[in-house]
Amino acid sequence: MPFVTTDDRSRVVLPGHPNATFLLRENADGSLLLEPASVVSEAQAVYDRDPALRDLLDRAVASATVRRRRRTPAPPPGARPGG
């Protein structure tokens, strides 16, 4: 089993896990448990746990009254079409 050592700022390097996010749990016996985690916005969390909200939004997206026009930026002054 590999050892890890904290530096003077309590940091640890986890080889093979660059830029990863973990939940840290300290167990009663003093052991540390790292659980891979993802950060989710509160709005996304509400959407994920509320089937009625998901259904409402799905119906709104499918509605013929909902339009999704994409605005194309105006070409800069003096620009030639296609070039």
Backbone hydrogen bonds in HBPLUS format (Angstrom, degrees):
<---DONOR---> <-ACCEPTOR-->    atom                        ^
c    i                          cat <-CA-CA->   ^        H-A-AA   ^      H-
h    n   atom  resd res      DA  || num        DHA   H-A  angle D-A-AA Bond
n    s   type  num  typ     dist DA aas  dist angle  dist       angle   num
A0007-ASP N   A0011-ARG O   2.95 MM   4  5.40 140.7  2.11 135.6 147.9     1
A0010-SER N   A0007-ASP O   2.99 MM   3  5.22 157.9  2.04 121.7 120.3     2
A0017-HIS N   A0014-LEU O   3.07 MM   3  5.69 142.5  2.22 150.0 148.3     3
A0037-ALA N   A0021-THR O   2.95 MM  16  5.55 159.8  1.99 142.1 137.7     4
A0023-LEU N   A0035-GLU O   2.77 MM  12  5.06 160.6  1.81 145.9 149.9     5
A0035-GLU N   A0023-LEU O   2.93 MM  12  5.06 161.8  1.96 145.9 151.9     6
A0025-ARG N   A0033-LEU O   2.89 MM   8  5.06 157.7  1.94 147.3 154.2     7
A0033-LEU N   A0025-ARG O   2.76 MM   8  5.06 162.5  1.79 153.6 159.5     8
A0027-ASN N   A0031-SER O   2.82 MM   4  5.36 159.6  1.86 164.9 169.3     9
A0030-GLY N   A0027-ASN O   2.86 MM   3  5.33 162.3  1.89 120.6 124.1    10
A0045-ALA N   A0041-SER O   2.96 MM   4  6.27 156.0  2.02 150.6 157.8    11
A0046-VAL N   A0042-GLU O   2.94 MM   4  6.21 157.0  1.99 152.2 157.5    12
A0047-TYR N   A0043-ALA O   3.05 MM   4  6.28 163.7  2.08 147.3 151.7    13
A0048-ASP N   A0044-GLN O   2.85 MM   4  6.05 160.4  1.88 151.4 156.8    14
A0049-ARG N   A0045-ALA O   3.12 MM   4  6.30 145.8  2.24 145.0 152.5    15
A0050-ASP N   A0047-TYR O   3.43 MM   3  5.41 157.8  2.49 101.4 107.6    16
A0054-ARG N   A0050-ASP O   3.08 MM   4  6.45 160.9  2.12 155.3 160.9    17
A0055-ASP N   A0051-PRO O   2.92 MM   4  6.13 159.2  1.96 148.4 153.9    18
A0056-LEU N   A0052-ALA O   2.93 MM   4  6.12 160.6  1.97 146.9 152.4    19
A0057-LEU N   A0053-LEU O   2.92 MM   4  6.13 167.1  1.94 154.9 157.8    20
A0058-ASP N   A0054-ARG O   2.85 MM   4  5.99 154.9  1.91 147.2 154.9    21
A0059-ARG N   A0055-ASP O   2.93 MM   4  6.14 158.8  1.98 150.6 155.7    22
A0060-ALA N   A0056-LEU O   2.98 MM   4  6.22 152.1  2.06 144.6 152.8    23
A0061-VAL N   A0057-LEU O   2.94 MM   4  6.14 159.9  1.99 150.0 154.6    24
A0062-ALA N   A0058-ASP O   3.06 MM   4  6.24 151.0  2.14 142.8 150.7    25
A0063-SER N   A0059-ARG O   3.02 MM   4  6.05 119.2  2.40 137.4 151.9    26
A0063-SER N   A0060-ALA O   3.23 MM   3  5.10 145.3  2.36  95.3 105.4    27
A0066-VAL N   A0063-SER O   3.24 MM   3  5.60 161.3  2.27 107.1 112.8    28
A0079-ALA N   A0076-PRO O   3.03 MM   3  5.61 152.9  2.11 146.0 144.2    29
A0083-GLY N   A0080-ARG O   3.16 MM   3  5.49 155.5  2.23 135.3 132.5    30
